């Protein structure tokens, strides 16, 4: 009978329970999922890289330009950092912060040009006499007009060849567009509830329906996807041309992964309330690490 019970137990459906080998009692246990390593603003100017961290997210959390961190730490690529690597978040001694390369420099002051001073006498005083009067009374002889310059012989206009354009390759070969962002889209449908610098802080808050589609506001590349930034919940960061970043926080579900190229209007997430008090999207636009008012970029809504 004992043998039959043992065989019946082996034939029971399902997976075998996970046993705690460290305990002599053999009690079953299930491991809880590990929490996502948080990326908090640095207090000592250093950051230790953990699994799931990206240079863009580290810069985002500390209000820095990711290029600055790459230069200060002599990184070969902004897309490659190692777990356990300690990054400095301040410039080394004697090194200054970088300035945006595509900003137009302020016009340099130019010295005022002085008018040329005429030092030759403009008139000659002559004593009165009949000879002098006759000399100054003669009519001026008009100078013979110079012949007009001969026109160069007409030549047939050279046929201009059309400018060669590079063939459009797949999105994976050029994930970040190089053309400037000409138009921005609203990331989600909803009611504006928090403005830049007020309730929205570094961005704006849009209240809407759970699982409403969140779209990319412009073409770009996903450079962070996770929940490692405190206060942002499930967060997406997309890099656009011109060193712009757009951030989408508090999502219910993320539909893209890091490294994906996204098109303007593409659905990238579903709206939710992760790490928020209600269903909403917190949306930010940053450039060179500096938060910008999204309402200055998004089109007006009726």
C-alpha positions in Angstrom: 0.0 0.0 0.0 2.8 2.4 0.8 4.4 1.7 -2.6 1.1 2.5 -4.4 0.8 5.8 -2.5 4.3 6.8 -3.5 3.7 6.1 -7.1 0.5 8.1 -7.0 2.3 11.0 -5.5 4.8 11.0 -8.4 2.0 10.9 -11.0 0.4 14.0 -9.5 0.2 16.9 -12.1 2.2 20.1 -11.7 5.8 21.1 -10.9 7.8 19.9 -8.0 7.9 22.4 -5.1 11.1 24.4 -4.6 12.8 23.2 -1.5 15.0 25.2 0.8 18.1 23.2 0.8 19.7 25.3 3.5 17.1 24.1 6.0 17.1 20.6 7.3 13.3 20.6 7.4 12.9 20.7 3.6 10.1 23.3 3.7 8.9 24.5 0.3 9.4 28.2 -0.6 9.1 30.4 -3.6 11.6 33.1 -4.2 10.2 36.6 -4.5 11.1 38.7 -7.6 14.1 40.9 -7.0 13.2 44.7 -7.0 14.5 46.8 -9.8 17.7 48.7 -8.7 16.8 52.3 -8.1 18.6 55.2 -9.7 18.6 58.0 -7.1 20.3 61.4 -7.5 23.9 61.1 -6.3 25.0 62.7 -3.1 28.7 62.3 -3.5 29.2 62.9 -7.2 29.6 59.1 -7.9 27.3 56.4 -9.2 27.8 52.6 -9.1 26.2 50.9 -12.1 23.8 48.1 -11.4 21.9 45.7 -13.7 19.3 47.6 -15.7 21.0 51.0 -15.5 21.7 52.9 -18.7 23.8 56.1 -19.0 20.8 58.0 -20.2 18.8 57.0 -17.1 21.7 57.9 -14.8 22.0 61.3 -16.5 18.2 61.8 -16.4 18.1 61.1 -12.6 20.9 63.6 -12.0 19.8 66.3 -14.4 23.0 65.9 -16.5 23.8 65.6 -20.2 24.8 61.9 -20.8 27.6 63.2 -23.1 29.2 64.9 -20.2 29.2 61.7 -18.1 30.7 59.9 -21.1 33.5 62.4 -21.5 34.3 62.7 -17.8 34.6 58.9 -17.6 36.3 58.4 -21.0 33.6 56.0 -22.2 34.0 54.7 -25.7 30.2 54.5 -26.2 27.2 55.9 -24.4 25.5 52.6 -24.9 28.1 50.5 -23.0 28.6 50.7 -19.3 29.4 47.8 -17.0 27.8 46.5 -13.8 29.9 47.5 -10.9 31.5 50.4 -12.8 31.8 53.6 -10.7 31.0 56.7 -12.8 31.9 60.2 -11.7 29.1 62.7 -12.2 31.3 65.8 -11.9 34.0 67.0 -14.2 37.6 66.0 -13.3 39.8 68.7 -11.9 40.8 71.2 -14.5 38.1 70.1 -17.0 35.2 72.4 -17.9 31.7 71.4 -18.8 31.0 70.9 -22.4 28.8 73.4 -24.3 26.1 72.4 -26.9 27.7 72.2 -30.3 24.7 73.2 -32.4 23.8 76.3 -30.5 24.6 79.5 -32.4 27.3 81.6 -30.6 26.4 85.1 -29.5 27.5 87.7 -32.0 30.9 89.1 -31.2 31.2 92.8 -30.6 32.7 94.7 -33.6 34.5 98.0 -33.2 32.8 101.0 -34.9 34.5 102.0 -38.2 35.4 105.7 -38.3 34.8 107.7 -41.5 37.9 108.7 -43.4 39.1 112.2 -42.6 39.7 114.3 -45.7 42.9 116.2 -45.2 43.3 117.7 -48.7 42.2 121.3 -49.2 38.8 121.5 -50.8 39.3 125.1 -52.2 42.2 127.4 -53.1 42.0 131.1 -52.4 43.3 133.1 -55.4 43.8 136.8 -55.7 41.4 138.6 -58.0 42.7 139.3 -61.5 41.3 139.2 -65.0 43.5 136.1 -65.8 42.3 134.2 -62.7 38.7 135.2 -63.3 38.9 133.9 -66.9 40.5 130.7 -65.7 37.8 129.9 -63.2 35.0 131.0 -65.5 35.8 128.4 -68.2 33.2 125.7 -68.5 34.3 122.3 -67.2 35.1 119.9 -70.0 33.0 116.8 -69.5 35.1 113.7 -69.3 34.5 111.2 -72.1 32.3 108.4 -70.8 34.1 105.1 -70.5 32.9 102.4 -72.8 30.7 99.8 -71.1 32.4 96.6 -70.2 32.0 94.0 -72.8 29.6 91.2 -71.7 31.2 87.8 -71.5 30.1 85.4 -74.2 26.9 83.5 -73.4 27.4 79.9 -72.5 24.9 77.2 -72.2 24.0 76.5 -68.5 25.7 73.4 -67.3 23.2 70.6 -66.5 23.2 70.0 -62.8 23.0 66.4 -61.8 20.4 65.6 -59.1 21.9 65.3 -55.6 22.7 61.8 -54.7 20.7 60.5 -51.8 21.7 57.6 -49.6 19.4 54.6 -49.9 17.1 54.3 -47.0 18.2 51.3 -44.9 16.3 49.4 -42.3 15.5 51.2 -39.0 17.9 49.1 -37.1 20.9 50.4 -39.1 20.1 54.1 -38.3 17.9 54.0 -35.2 18.2 57.7 -34.3 17.1 60.1 -37.1 19.4 62.9 -38.0 16.8 65.4 -39.3 15.6 67.9 -36.7 12.2 67.4 -35.2 9.8 69.4 -37.3 6.6 68.5 -35.5 5.8 67.0 -32.1 2.7 65.0 -31.2 0.7 64.8 -28.0 1.7 61.5 -26.3 -1.7 60.6 -25.0 -5.4 61.7 -25.0 -6.5 63.2 -21.7 -6.9 66.2 -19.5 -3.9 68.4 -18.7 -3.7 68.3 -14.9 -0.2 69.5 -14.1 1.9 72.1 -15.8 5.7 72.6 -16.1 7.1 74.1 -12.9 3.9 73.6 -10.9 2.1 70.3 -10.2 3.9 68.7 -13.1 7.3 69.7 -11.8 9.8 69.0 -14.6 7.1 68.2 -17.1 3.4 68.0 -17.5 0.7 65.5 -16.2 -2.1 64.2 -18.4 -4.9 62.4 -16.7 -6.7 59.7 -18.8 -8.0 56.2 -19.0 -6.2 53.1 -17.9 -4.6 51.2 -20.8 -5.1 54.2 -23.2 -2.4 54.1 -25.8 0.8 56.2 -25.2 2.5 57.2 -28.5 6.0 58.4 -29.3 5.9 62.2 -29.9 8.6 62.1 -32.6 10.8 59.5 -34.2 13.7 58.2 -32.1 15.4 55.4 -30.2 14.4 53.9 -26.9 17.3 54.4 -24.5 15.7 53.4 -21.2 12.8 51.1 -20.3 12.2 50.2 -16.7 11.1 51.2 -13.2 14.5 52.2 -11.7 13.9 55.9 -11.3 12.1 56.7 -8.1 8.8 58.5 -8.5 8.4 57.7 -12.3 7.0 54.2 -12.1 7.3 52.2 -15.3 9.3 54.7 -17.4 10.3 55.0 -21.1 12.9 57.4 -22.3 13.3 58.1 -26.1 16.2 59.9 -27.7 15.4 62.2 -30.7 17.6 64.1 -33.1 19.1 67.3 -31.8 19.9 65.7 -28.4 16.3 65.8 -27.3 14.9 63.3 -24.9 11.2 62.5 -24.2 10.1 60.7 -21.1 6.9 58.8 -20.4 6.2 57.8 -16.8 3.6 55.9 -14.7 2.8 53.4 -17.5 0.7 50.3 -16.9 2.5 48.3 -19.6 5.6 49.1 -21.8 5.4 47.8 -25.3 9.0 48.5 -26.6 12.4 47.7 -25.3 15.8 49.5 -25.1 17.4 49.9 -28.5 14.1 49.8 -30.5 13.6 52.5 -33.2 10.2 54.1 -32.9 8.3 56.2 -35.4 6.3 59.3 -34.6 2.8 58.2 -33.5 3.8 54.6 -32.7 2.2 53.0 -29.7 4.9 52.5 -27.1 3.1 51.9 -23.8 -0.3 51.7 -22.1 -1.4 54.4 -19.6 -1.4 53.5 -15.9 -0.8 54.6 -12.4 2.6 52.9 -11.5 4.1 54.9 -8.6 1.3 57.5 -9.0 -1.8 58.4 -7.1 -4.1 58.1 -10.1 -4.0 57.0 -13.8 -2.0 59.6 -15.6 1.0 60.1 -17.9 3.9 62.3 -16.6 5.6 63.6 -19.8 8.9 65.4 -20.0 11.1 66.9 -22.8 14.8 67.4 -22.0 17.8 68.7 -23.9 21.4 68.5 -22.8 20.0 67.3 -19.4 17.8 70.5 -19.0 14.0 70.1 -18.6 12.0 72.1 -21.1 8.3 73.1 -21.0 6.6 70.5 -23.2 3.8 73.0 -24.0 6.3 75.1 -25.9 6.8 72.1 -28.3 3.5 70.3 -28.5 0.8 71.6 -30.8 -2.1 73.6 -29.4 -5.2 71.6 -28.7 -8.7 72.9 -29.2 
